[in-house]
Amino acid sequence: MDEMRPRGKWSDSELNQVKFLKDYKSASEVGKIFGATKNAIIGALYRDKVKNGYVPPEDSKYTGPKNL
């Protein structure tokens, strides 16, 4: 897969492959394999982590209220 394309949902097998490859390659290298961006790979891994029970620490600068 050489060309970047919009990603829909990740299948379980794709996500398992991403998890495996992430141990050996960077997110951008894995993205090139799947025709996705680095941020798409990072986002997919994070959403899977949250789905499986991860809760960010309360003192994290990313979990505070948003002043929009």
PDB file of N, H, CA, C and O in Angstrom:
ATOM      1  N   MET A   1       0.841  -1.183   0.000  1.00  0.00           N
ATOM      2  CA  MET A   1       0.000   0.000   0.000  1.00  0.00           C
ATOM      3  C   MET A   1       0.882   1.241   0.000  1.00  0.00           C
ATOM      4  O   MET A   1       1.402   1.630   1.046  1.00  0.00           O
ATOM      5  N   ASP A   2       1.052   1.850  -1.134  1.00  0.00           N
ATOM      6  H   ASP A   2       0.629   1.533  -1.983  1.00  0.00           H
ATOM      7  CA  ASP A   2       1.957   2.973  -1.255  1.00  0.00           C
ATOM      8  C   ASP A   2       1.295   4.323  -1.017  1.00  0.00           C
ATOM      9  O   ASP A   2       1.959   5.267  -0.589  1.00  0.00           O
ATOM     10  N   GLU A   3       0.028   4.426  -1.280  1.00  0.00           N
ATOM     11  H   GLU A   3      -0.511   3.659  -1.628  1.00  0.00           H
ATOM     12  CA  GLU A   3      -0.628   5.715  -1.242  1.00  0.00           C
ATOM     13  C   GLU A   3      -1.439   5.861   0.049  1.00  0.00           C
ATOM     14  O   GLU A   3      -2.044   4.905   0.533  1.00  0.00           O
ATOM     15  N   MET A   4      -1.433   7.094   0.596  1.00  0.00           N
ATOM     16  H   MET A   4      -0.941   7.871   0.202  1.00  0.00           H
ATOM     17  CA  MET A   4      -2.202   7.369   1.809  1.00  0.00           C
ATOM     18  C   MET A   4      -3.678   7.382   1.456  1.00  0.00           C
ATOM     19  O   MET A   4      -4.075   7.921   0.422  1.00  0.00           O
ATOM     20  N   ARG A   5      -4.480   6.792   2.310  1.00  0.00           N
ATOM     21  H   ARG A   5      -4.158   6.355   3.149  1.00  0.00           H
ATOM     22  CA  ARG A   5      -5.912   6.766   2.072  1.00  0.00           C
ATOM     23  C   ARG A   5      -6.624   6.991   3.387  1.00  0.00           C
ATOM     24  O   ARG A   5      -6.077   6.682   4.446  1.00  0.00           O
ATOM     25  N   PRO A   6      -7.831   7.522   3.342  1.00  0.00           N
ATOM     26  CA  PRO A   6      -8.580   7.714   4.584  1.00  0.00           C
ATOM     27  C   PRO A   6      -8.857   6.364   5.236  1.00  0.00           C
ATOM     28  O   PRO A   6      -9.206   5.396   4.562  1.00  0.00           O
ATOM     29  N   ARG A   7      -8.701   6.315   6.533  1.00  0.00           N
ATOM     30  H   ARG A   7      -8.417   7.102   7.081  1.00  0.00           H
ATOM     31  CA  ARG A   7      -8.934   5.078   7.271  1.00  0.00           C
ATOM     32  C   ARG A   7     -10.339   5.069   7.832  1.00  0.00           C
ATOM     33  O   ARG A   7     -10.829   6.086   8.323  1.00  0.00           O
ATOM     34  N   GLY A   8     -10.970   3.947   7.758  1.00  0.00           N
ATOM     35  H   GLY A   8     -10.572   3.121   7.359  1.00  0.00           H
ATOM     36  CA  GLY A   8     -12.230   3.746   8.450  1.00  0.00           C
ATOM     37  C   GLY A   8     -11.902   3.076   9.767  1.00  0.00           C
ATOM     38  O   GLY A   8     -10.954   3.461  10.450  1.00  0.00           O
ATOM     39  N   LYS A   9     -12.660   2.109  10.109  1.00  0.00           N
ATOM     40  H   LYS A   9     -13.431   1.796   9.554  1.00  0.00           H
ATOM     41  CA  LYS A   9     -12.365   1.352  11.312  1.00  0.00           C
ATOM     42  C   LYS A   9     -11.248   0.360  11.026  1.00  0.00           C
ATOM     43  O   LYS A   9     -11.100  -0.127   9.905  1.00  0.00           O
ATOM     44  N   TRP A  10     -10.475   0.075  12.045  1.00  0.00           N
ATOM     45  H   TRP A  10     -10.595   0.471  12.956  1.00  0.00           H
ATOM     46  CA  TRP A  10      -9.413  -0.914  11.926  1.00  0.00           C
ATOM     47  C   TRP A  10      -9.988  -2.274  12.275  1.00  0.00           C
ATOM     48  O   TRP A  10     -10.660  -2.423  13.296  1.00  0.00           O
ATOM     49  N   SER A  11      -9.729  -3.266  11.436  1.00  0.00           N
ATOM     50  H   SER A  11      -9.183  -3.145  10.607  1.00  0.00           H
ATOM     51  CA  SER A  11     -10.179  -4.621  11.771  1.00  0.00           C
ATOM     52  C   SER A  11      -9.297  -5.154  12.895  1.00  0.00           C
ATOM     53  O   SER A  11      -8.204  -4.640  13.137  1.00  0.00           O
ATOM     54  N   ASP A  12      -9.778  -6.178  13.571  1.00  0.00           N
ATOM     55  H   ASP A  12     -10.665  -6.595  13.375  1.00  0.00           H
ATOM     56  CA  ASP A  12      -9.007  -6.769  14.667  1.00  0.00           C
ATOM     57  C   ASP A  12      -7.671  -7.314  14.167  1.00  0.00           C
ATOM     58  O   ASP A  12      -6.652  -7.178  14.845  1.00  0.00           O
ATOM     59  N   SER A  13      -7.671  -7.924  12.997  1.00  0.00           N
ATOM     60  H   SER A  13      -8.499  -8.034  12.447  1.00  0.00           H
ATOM     61  CA  SER A  13      -6.417  -8.481  12.478  1.00  0.00           C
ATOM     62  C   SER A  13      -5.432  -7.366  12.110  1.00  0.00           C
ATOM     63  O   SER A  13      -4.231  -7.497  12.347  1.00  0.00           O
ATOM     64  N   GLU A  14      -5.938  -6.267  11.531  1.00  0.00           N
ATOM     65  H   GLU A  14      -6.913  -6.160  11.339  1.00  0.00           H
ATOM     66  CA  GLU A  14      -5.060  -5.139  11.214  1.00  0.00           C
ATOM     67  C   GLU A  14      -4.467  -4.544  12.487  1.00  0.00           C
ATOM     68  O   GLU A  14      -3.273  -4.248  12.546  1.00  0.00           O
ATOM     69  N   LEU A  15      -5.303  -4.373  13.498  1.00  0.00           N
ATOM     70  H   LEU A  15      -6.272  -4.614  13.451  1.00  0.00           H
ATOM     71  CA  LEU A  15      -4.840  -3.798  14.756  1.00  0.00           C
ATOM     72  C   LEU A  15      -3.799  -4.695  15.416  1.00  0.00           C
ATOM     73  O   LEU A  15      -2.822  -4.202  15.980  1.00  0.00           O
ATOM     74  N   ASN A  16      -4.000  -5.996  15.349  1.00  0.00           N
ATOM     75  H   ASN A  16      -4.793  -6.397  14.891  1.00  0.00           H
ATOM     76  CA  ASN A  16      -3.010  -6.920  15.904  1.00  0.00           C
ATOM     77  C   ASN A  16      -1.690  -6.826  15.146  1.00  0.00           C
ATOM     78  O   ASN A  16      -0.619  -6.893  15.749  1.00  0.00           O
ATOM     79  N   GLN A  17      -1.765  -6.671  13.826  1.00  0.00           N
ATOM     80  H   GLN A  17      -2.635  -6.616  13.336  1.00  0.00           H
ATOM     81  CA  GLN A  17      -0.547  -6.512  13.033  1.00  0.00           C
ATOM     82  C   GLN A  17       0.165  -5.203  13.383  1.00  0.00           C
ATOM     83  O   GLN A  17       1.391  -5.163  13.483  1.00  0.00           O
ATOM     84  N   VAL A  18      -0.617  -4.134  13.569  1.00  0.00           N
ATOM     85  H   VAL A  18      -1.613  -4.167  13.488  1.00  0.00           H
ATOM     86  CA  VAL A  18      -0.038  -2.839  13.949  1.00  0.00           C
ATOM     87  C   VAL A  18       0.669  -2.964  15.290  1.00  0.00           C
ATOM     88  O   VAL A  18       1.791  -2.482  15.444  1.00  0.00           O
ATOM     89  N   LYS A  19       0.023  -3.609  16.267  1.00  0.00           N
ATOM     90  H   LYS A  19      -0.889  -4.001  16.142  1.00  0.00           H
ATOM     91  CA  LYS A  19       0.635  -3.780  17.587  1.00  0.00           C
ATOM     92  C   LYS A  19       1.945  -4.548  17.491  1.00  0.00           C
ATOM     93  O   LYS A  19       2.928  -4.197  18.143  1.00  0.00           O
ATOM     94  N   PHE A  20       1.956  -5.596  16.677  1.00  0.00           N
ATOM     95  H   PHE A  20       1.157  -5.882  16.147  1.00  0.00           H
ATOM     96  CA  PHE A  20       3.167  -6.403  16.516  1.00  0.00           C
ATOM     97  C   PHE A  20       4.273  -5.581  15.863  1.00  0.00           C
ATOM     98  O   PHE A  20       5.403  -5.554  16.351  1.00  0.00           O
ATOM     99  N   LEU A  21       3.946  -4.911  14.759  1.00  0.00           N
ATOM    100  H   LEU A  21       3.028  -4.933  14.362  1.00  0.00           H
ATOM    101  CA  LEU A  21       4.955  -4.151  14.027  1.00  0.00           C
ATOM    102  C   LEU A  21       5.486  -2.972  14.822  1.00  0.00           C
ATOM    103  O   LEU A  21       6.649  -2.597  14.670  1.00  0.00           O
ATOM    104  N   LYS A  22       4.640  -2.376  15.676  1.00  0.00           N
ATOM    105  H   LYS A  22       3.695  -2.680  15.799  1.00  0.00           H
ATOM    106  CA  LYS A  22       5.048  -1.202  16.454  1.00  0.00           C
ATOM    107  C   LYS A  22       6.198  -1.547  17.399  1.00  0.00           C
ATOM    108  O   LYS A  22       6.957  -0.662  17.793  1.00  0.00           O
ATOM    109  N   ASP A  23       6.335  -2.820  17.767  1.00  0.00           N
ATOM    110  H   ASP A  23       5.719  -3.540  17.447  1.00  0.00           H
ATOM    111  CA  ASP A  23       7.454  -3.227  18.623  1.00  0.00           C
ATOM    112  C   ASP A  23       8.779  -3.197  17.869  1.00  0.00           C
ATOM    113  O   ASP A  23       9.838  -3.171  18.496  1.00  0.00           O
ATOM    114  N   TYR A  24       8.743  -3.200  16.546  1.00  0.00           N
ATOM    115  H   TYR A  24       7.883  -3.222  16.037  1.00  0.00           H
ATOM    116  CA  TYR A  24       9.954  -3.288  15.740  1.00  0.00           C
ATOM    117  C   TYR A  24      10.189  -2.091  14.827  1.00  0.00           C
ATOM    118  O   TYR A  24      11.306  -1.878  14.354  1.00  0.00           O
ATOM    119  N   LYS A  25       9.144  -1.313  14.578  1.00  0.00           N
ATOM    120  H   LYS A  25       8.237  -1.487  14.962  1.00  0.00           H
ATOM    121  CA  LYS A  25       9.255  -0.192  13.644  1.00  0.00           C
ATOM    122  C   LYS A  25       8.613   1.046  14.250  1.00  0.00           C
ATOM    123  O   LYS A  25       7.845   0.950  15.207  1.00  0.00           O
ATOM    124  N   SER A  26       8.927   2.200  13.695  1.00  0.00           N
ATOM    125  H   SER A  26       9.552   2.278  12.918  1.00  0.00           H
ATOM    126  CA  SER A  26       8.322   3.444  14.158  1.00  0.00           C
ATOM    127  C   SER A  26       6.884   3.532  13.650  1.00  0.00           C
ATOM    128  O   SER A  26       6.483   2.789  12.754  1.00  0.00           O
ATOM    129  N   ALA A  27       6.123   4.444  14.232  1.00  0.00           N
ATOM    130  H   ALA A  27       6.449   5.047  14.959  1.00  0.00           H
ATOM    131  CA  ALA A  27       4.726   4.623  13.817  1.00  0.00           C
ATOM    132  C   ALA A  27       4.643   5.065  12.357  1.00  0.00           C
ATOM    133  O   ALA A  27       3.731   4.657  11.638  1.00  0.00           O
ATOM    134  N   SER A  28       5.578   5.886  11.920  1.00  0.00           N
ATOM    135  H   SER A  28       6.319   6.217  12.504  1.00  0.00           H
ATOM    136  CA  SER A  28       5.531   6.325  10.523  1.00  0.00           C
ATOM    137  C   SER A  28       5.858   5.179   9.568  1.00  0.00           C
ATOM    138  O   SER A  28       5.289   5.107   8.479  1.00  0.00           O
ATOM    139  N   GLU A  29       6.766   4.283   9.958  1.00  0.00           N
ATOM    140  H   GLU A  29       7.229   4.342  10.843  1.00  0.00           H
ATOM    141  CA  GLU A  29       7.079   3.131   9.117  1.00  0.00           C
ATOM    142  C   GLU A  29       5.887   2.173   9.042  1.00  0.00           C
ATOM    143  O   GLU A  29       5.575   1.635   7.979  1.00  0.00           O
ATOM    144  N   VAL A  30       5.228   1.969  10.186  1.00  0.00           N
ATOM    145  H   VAL A  30       5.482   2.406  11.049  1.00  0.00           H
ATOM    146  CA  VAL A  30       4.040   1.113  10.201  1.00  0.00           C
ATOM    147  C   VAL A  30       2.943   1.750   9.354  1.00  0.00           C
ATOM    148  O   VAL A  30       2.236   1.056   8.623  1.00  0.00           O
ATOM    149  N   GLY A  31       2.804   3.064   9.452  1.00  0.00           N
ATOM    150  H   GLY A  31       3.378   3.628  10.046  1.00  0.00           H
ATOM    151  CA  GLY A  31       1.812   3.779   8.649  1.00  0.00           C
ATOM    152  C   GLY A  31       2.037   3.598   7.165  1.00  0.00           C
ATOM    153  O   GLY A  31       1.083   3.439   6.403  1.00  0.00           O
ATOM    154  N   LYS A  32       3.296   3.623   6.746  1.00  0.00           N
ATOM    155  H   LYS A  32       4.071   3.753   7.364  1.00  0.00           H
ATOM    156  CA  LYS A  32       3.591   3.430   5.324  1.00  0.00           C
ATOM    157  C   LYS A  32       3.172   2.037   4.863  1.00  0.00           C
ATOM    158  O   LYS A  32       2.709   1.870   3.735  1.00  0.00           O
ATOM    159  N   ILE A  33       3.329   1.051   5.719  1.00  0.00           N
ATOM    160  H   ILE A  33       3.704   1.187   6.636  1.00  0.00           H
ATOM    161  CA  ILE A  33       2.934  -0.315   5.376  1.00  0.00           C
ATOM    162  C   ILE A  33       1.426  -0.394   5.167  1.00  0.00           C
ATOM    163  O   ILE A  33       0.957  -1.078   4.258  1.00  0.00           O
ATOM    164  N   PHE A  34       0.662   0.313   6.018  1.00  0.00           N
ATOM    165  H   PHE A  34       1.043   0.869   6.757  1.00  0.00           H
ATOM    166  CA  PHE A  34      -0.799   0.244   5.965  1.00  0.00           C
ATOM    167  C   PHE A  34      -1.431   1.364   5.142  1.00  0.00           C
ATOM    168  O   PHE A  34      -2.654   1.433   5.024  1.00  0.00           O
ATOM    169  N   GLY A  35      -0.611   2.234   4.579  1.00  0.00           N
ATOM    170  H   GLY A  35       0.383   2.179   4.675  1.00  0.00           H
ATOM    171  CA  GLY A  35      -1.160   3.346   3.804  1.00  0.00           C
ATOM    172  C   GLY A  35      -1.870   4.348   4.683  1.00  0.00           C
ATOM    173  O   GLY A  35      -2.877   4.931   4.281  1.00  0.00           O
ATOM    174  N   ALA A  36      -1.349   4.553   5.887  1.00  0.00           N
ATOM    175  H   ALA A  36      -0.531   4.080   6.213  1.00  0.00           H
ATOM    176  CA  ALA A  36      -1.948   5.475   6.847  1.00  0.00           C
ATOM    177  C   ALA A  36      -0.863   6.419   7.352  1.00  0.00           C
ATOM    178  O   ALA A  36       0.322   6.204   7.097  1.00  0.00           O
ATOM    179  N   THR A  37      -1.266   7.454   8.063  1.00  0.00           N
ATOM    180  H   THR A  37      -2.229   7.629   8.271  1.00  0.00           H
ATOM    181  CA  THR A  37      -0.299   8.383   8.623  1.00  0.00           C
ATOM    182  C   THR A  37       0.195   7.884   9.974  1.00  0.00           C
ATOM    183  O   THR A  37      -0.382   6.980  10.578  1.00  0.00           O
ATOM    184  N   LYS A  38       1.269   8.497  10.422  1.00  0.00           N
ATOM    185  H   LYS A  38       1.738   9.232   9.931  1.00  0.00           H
ATOM    186  CA  LYS A  38       1.814   8.204  11.743  1.00  0.00           C
ATOM    187  C   LYS A  38       0.744   8.438  12.815  1.00  0.00           C
ATOM    188  O   LYS A  38       0.573   7.628  13.726  1.00  0.00           O
ATOM    189  N   ASN A  39       0.031   9.553  12.690  1.00  0.00           N
ATOM    190  H   ASN A  39       0.170  10.211  11.950  1.00  0.00           H
ATOM    191  CA  ASN A  39      -0.988   9.883  13.692  1.00  0.00           C
ATOM    192  C   ASN A  39      -2.161   8.912  13.663  1.00  0.00           C
ATOM    193  O   ASN A  39      -2.779   8.669  14.700  1.00  0.00           O
ATOM    194  N   ALA A  40      -2.480   8.351  12.501  1.00  0.00           N
ATOM    195  H   ALA A  40      -1.977   8.548  11.659  1.00  0.00           H
ATOM    196  CA  ALA A  40      -3.543   7.351  12.425  1.00  0.00           C
ATOM    197  C   ALA A  40      -3.146   6.102  13.202  1.00  0.00           C
ATOM    198  O   ALA A  40      -3.977   5.492  13.875  1.00  0.00           O
ATOM    199  N   ILE A  41      -1.879   5.723  13.107  1.00  0.00           N
ATOM    200  H   ILE A  41      -1.203   6.218  12.560  1.00  0.00           H
ATOM    201  CA  ILE A  41      -1.376   4.557  13.836  1.00  0.00           C
ATOM    202  C   ILE A  41      -1.416   4.826  15.333  1.00  0.00           C
ATOM    203  O   ILE A  41      -1.912   4.002  16.101  1.00  0.00           O
ATOM    204  N   ILE A  42      -0.896   5.974  15.750  1.00  0.00           N
ATOM    205  H   ILE A  42      -0.494   6.644  15.126  1.00  0.00           H
ATOM    206  CA  ILE A  42      -0.874   6.323  17.173  1.00  0.00           C
ATOM    207  C   ILE A  42      -2.293   6.401  17.723  1.00  0.00           C
ATOM    208  O   ILE A  42      -2.560   5.923  18.826  1.00  0.00           O
ATOM    209  N   GLY A  43      -3.207   7.004  16.956  1.00  0.00           N
ATOM    210  H   GLY A  43      -2.991   7.392  16.060  1.00  0.00           H
ATOM    211  CA  GLY A  43      -4.597   7.119  17.393  1.00  0.00           C
ATOM    212  C   GLY A  43      -5.266   5.765  17.532  1.00  0.00           C
ATOM    213  O   GLY A  43      -5.992   5.529  18.498  1.00  0.00           O
ATOM    214  N   ALA A  44      -5.033   4.879  16.584  1.00  0.00           N
ATOM    215  H   ALA A  44      -4.444   5.071  15.799  1.00  0.00           H
ATOM    216  CA  ALA A  44      -5.632   3.539  16.644  1.00  0.00           C
ATOM    217  C   ALA A  44      -5.140   2.785  17.874  1.00  0.00           C
ATOM    218  O   ALA A  44      -5.923   2.127  18.560  1.00  0.00           O
ATOM    219  N   LEU A  45      -3.833   2.882  18.153  1.00  0.00           N
ATOM    220  H   LEU A  45      -3.197   3.416  17.596  1.00  0.00           H
ATOM    221  CA  LEU A  45      -3.282   2.199  19.324  1.00  0.00           C
ATOM    222  C   LEU A  45      -3.838   2.790  20.618  1.00  0.00           C
ATOM    223  O   LEU A  45      -4.130   2.058  21.564  1.00  0.00           O
ATOM    224  N   TYR A  46      -3.983   4.118  20.660  1.00  0.00           N
ATOM    225  H   TYR A  46      -3.746   4.713  19.892  1.00  0.00           H
ATOM    226  CA  TYR A  46      -4.512   4.763  21.863  1.00  0.00           C
ATOM    227  C   TYR A  46      -5.982   4.400  22.081  1.00  0.00           C
ATOM    228  O   TYR A  46      -6.383   4.091  23.203  1.00  0.00           O
ATOM    229  N   ARG A  47      -6.783   4.434  21.017  1.00  0.00           N
ATOM    230  H   ARG A  47      -6.457   4.685  20.105  1.00  0.00           H
ATOM    231  CA  ARG A  47      -8.203   4.081  21.168  1.00  0.00           C
ATOM    232  C   ARG A  47      -8.369   2.642  21.629  1.00  0.00           C
ATOM    233  O   ARG A  47      -9.264   2.341  22.418  1.00  0.00           O
ATOM    234  N   ASP A  48      -7.515   1.754  21.141  1.00  0.00           N
ATOM    235  H   ASP A  48      -6.788   1.998  20.500  1.00  0.00           H
ATOM    236  CA  ASP A  48      -7.562   0.358  21.578  1.00  0.00           C
ATOM    237  C   ASP A  48      -7.185   0.251  23.056  1.00  0.00           C
ATOM    238  O   ASP A  48      -7.783  -0.523  23.804  1.00  0.00           O
ATOM    239  N   LYS A  49      -6.202   1.024  23.459  1.00  0.00           N
ATOM    240  H   LYS A  49      -5.717   1.652  22.851  1.00  0.00           H
ATOM    241  CA  LYS A  49      -5.758   1.025  24.859  1.00  0.00           C
ATOM    242  C   LYS A  49      -6.895   1.507  25.782  1.00  0.00           C
ATOM    243  O   LYS A  49      -7.139   0.909  26.830  1.00  0.00           O
ATOM    244  N   VAL A  50      -7.576   2.573  25.394  1.00  0.00           N
ATOM    245  H   VAL A  50      -7.378   3.059  24.543  1.00  0.00           H
ATOM    246  CA  VAL A  50      -8.686   3.108  26.177  1.00  0.00           C
ATOM    247  C   VAL A  50      -9.836   2.105  26.210  1.00  0.00           C
ATOM    248  O   VAL A  50     -10.460   1.904  27.252  1.00  0.00           O
ATOM    249  N   LYS A  51     -10.113   1.478  25.071  1.00  0.00           N
ATOM    250  H   LYS A  51      -9.605   1.642  24.225  1.00  0.00           H
ATOM    251  CA  LYS A  51     -11.195   0.487  24.988  1.00  0.00           C
ATOM    252  C   LYS A  51     -10.931  -0.679  25.939  1.00  0.00           C
ATOM    253  O   LYS A  51     -11.869  -1.293  26.448  1.00  0.00           O
ATOM    254  N   ASN A  52      -9.667  -0.981  26.175  1.00  0.00           N
ATOM    255  H   ASN A  52      -8.905  -0.483  25.762  1.00  0.00           H
ATOM    256  CA  ASN A  52      -9.300  -2.091  27.050  1.00  0.00           C
ATOM    257  C   ASN A  52      -9.067  -1.675  28.496  1.00  0.00           C
ATOM    258  O   ASN A  52      -8.466  -2.425  29.265  1.00  0.00           O
ATOM    259  N   GLY A  53      -9.539  -0.477  28.878  1.00  0.00           N
ATOM    260  H   GLY A  53     -10.027   0.132  28.253  1.00  0.00           H
ATOM    261  CA  GLY A  53      -9.543  -0.102  30.288  1.00  0.00           C
ATOM    262  C   GLY A  53      -8.534   0.935  30.732  1.00  0.00           C
ATOM    263  O   GLY A  53      -8.520   1.288  31.911  1.00  0.00           O
ATOM    264  N   TYR A  54      -7.697   1.437  29.858  1.00  0.00           N
ATOM    265  H   TYR A  54      -7.708   1.150  28.900  1.00  0.00           H
ATOM    266  CA  TYR A  54      -6.716   2.446  30.254  1.00  0.00           C
ATOM    267  C   TYR A  54      -7.428   3.742  30.603  1.00  0.00           C
ATOM    268  O   TYR A  54      -8.302   4.199  29.866  1.00  0.00           O
ATOM    269  N   VAL A  55      -7.046   4.336  31.744  1.00  0.00           N
ATOM    270  H   VAL A  55      -6.336   3.964  32.342  1.00  0.00           H
ATOM    271  CA  VAL A  55      -7.551   5.636  32.150  1.00  0.00           C
ATOM    272  C   VAL A  55      -6.330   6.522  32.389  1.00  0.00           C
ATOM    273  O   VAL A  55      -5.480   6.181  33.212  1.00  0.00           O
ATOM    274  N   PRO A  56      -6.225   7.657  31.684  1.00  0.00           N
ATOM    275  CA  PRO A  56      -5.062   8.519  31.879  1.00  0.00           C
ATOM    276  C   PRO A  56      -5.034   9.059  33.308  1.00  0.00           C
ATOM    277  O   PRO A  56      -6.092   9.255  33.907  1.00  0.00           O
ATOM    278  N   PRO A  57      -3.846   9.304  33.868  1.00  0.00           N
ATOM    279  CA  PRO A  57      -3.752   9.844  35.226  1.00  0.00           C
ATOM    280  C   PRO A  57      -4.431  11.209  35.326  1.00  0.00           C
ATOM    281  O   PRO A  57      -4.418  11.990  34.375  1.00  0.00           O
ATOM    282  N   GLU A  58      -5.021  11.485  36.481  1.00  0.00           N
ATOM    283  H   GLU A  58      -5.031  10.851  37.254  1.00  0.00           H
ATOM    284  CA  GLU A  58      -5.740  12.739  36.660  1.00  0.00           C
ATOM    285  C   GLU A  58      -4.837  13.960  36.594  1.00  0.00           C
ATOM    286  O   GLU A  58      -5.294  15.041  36.224  1.00  0.00           O
ATOM    287  N   ASP A  59      -3.563  13.809  36.946  1.00  0.00           N
ATOM    288  H   ASP A  59      -3.192  12.930  37.247  1.00  0.00           H
ATOM    289  CA  ASP A  59      -2.660  14.953  36.939  1.00  0.00           C
ATOM    290  C   ASP A  59      -2.012  15.189  35.572  1.00  0.00           C
ATOM    291  O   ASP A  59      -1.131  16.038  35.435  1.00  0.00           O
ATOM    292  N   SER A  60      -2.447  14.445  34.580  1.00  0.00           N
ATOM    293  H   SER A  60      -3.163  13.756  34.691  1.00  0.00           H
ATOM    294  CA  SER A  60      -1.921  14.617  33.225  1.00  0.00           C
ATOM    295  C   SER A  60      -2.381  15.956  32.664  1.00  0.00           C
ATOM    296  O   SER A  60      -3.522  16.368  32.873  1.00  0.00           O
ATOM    297  N   LYS A  61      -1.491  16.627  31.954  1.00  0.00           N
ATOM    298  H   LYS A  61      -0.564  16.293  31.783  1.00  0.00           H
ATOM    299  CA  LYS A  61      -1.873  17.910  31.363  1.00  0.00           C
ATOM    300  C   LYS A  61      -2.908  17.749  30.255  1.00  0.00           C
ATOM    301  O   LYS A  61      -3.478  18.741  29.799  1.00  0.00           O
ATOM    302  N   TYR A  62      -3.159  16.528  29.818  1.00  0.00           N
ATOM    303  H   TYR A  62      -2.696  15.723  30.188  1.00  0.00           H
ATOM    304  CA  TYR A  62      -4.102  16.272  28.734  1.00  0.00           C
ATOM    305  C   TYR A  62      -5.509  15.932  29.227  1.00  0.00           C
ATOM    306  O   TYR A  62      -6.424  15.812  28.413  1.00  0.00           O
ATOM    307  N   THR A  63      -5.707  15.774  30.541  1.00  0.00           N
ATOM    308  H   THR A  63      -4.963  15.872  31.202  1.00  0.00           H
ATOM    309  CA  THR A  63      -7.003  15.354  31.037  1.00  0.00           C
ATOM    310  C   THR A  63      -7.795  16.461  31.733  1.00  0.00           C
ATOM    311  O   THR A  63      -8.908  16.218  32.199  1.00  0.00           O
ATOM    312  N   GLY A  64      -7.252  17.646  31.810  1.00  0.00           N
ATOM    313  H   GLY A  64      -6.348  17.843  31.432  1.00  0.00           H
ATOM    314  CA  GLY A  64      -7.934  18.748  32.484  1.00  0.00           C
ATOM    315  C   GLY A  64      -9.084  19.296  31.654  1.00  0.00           C
ATOM    316  O   GLY A  64      -9.266  18.913  30.498  1.00  0.00           O
ATOM    317  N   PRO A  65      -9.862  20.200  32.254  1.00  0.00           N
ATOM    318  CA  PRO A  65     -10.987  20.801  31.514  1.00  0.00           C
ATOM    319  C   PRO A  65     -10.467  21.633  30.341  1.00  0.00           C
ATOM    320  O   PRO A  65      -9.405  22.250  30.416  1.00  0.00           O
ATOM    321  N   LYS A  66     -11.218  21.632  29.291  1.00  0.00           N
ATOM    322  H   LYS A  66     -12.081  21.131  29.229  1.00  0.00           H
ATOM    323  CA  LYS A  66     -10.843  22.391  28.086  1.00  0.00           C
ATOM    324  C   LYS A  66     -11.471  23.770  28.154  1.00  0.00           C
ATOM    325  O   LYS A  66     -12.686  23.898  28.303  1.00  0.00           O
ATOM    326  N   ASN A  67     -10.652  24.792  28.046  1.00  0.00           N
ATOM    327  H   ASN A  67      -9.665  24.688  27.925  1.00  0.00           H
ATOM    328  CA  ASN A  67     -11.140  26.175  28.051  1.00  0.00           C
ATOM    329  C   ASN A  67     -11.321  26.639  26.614  1.00  0.00           C
ATOM    330  O   ASN A  67     -10.458  27.313  26.051  1.00  0.00           O
ATOM    331  N   LEU A  68     -12.440  26.274  26.036  1.00  0.00           N
ATOM    332  H   LEU A  68     -13.142  25.726  26.493  1.00  0.00           H
ATOM    333  CA  LEU A  68     -12.688  26.633  24.634  1.00  0.00           C
ATOM    334  C   LEU A  68     -13.389  27.941  24.523  1.00  0.00           C
ATOM    335  O   LEU A  68     -13.675  28.396  23.416  1.00  0.00           O
TER     336      LEU A  68
END
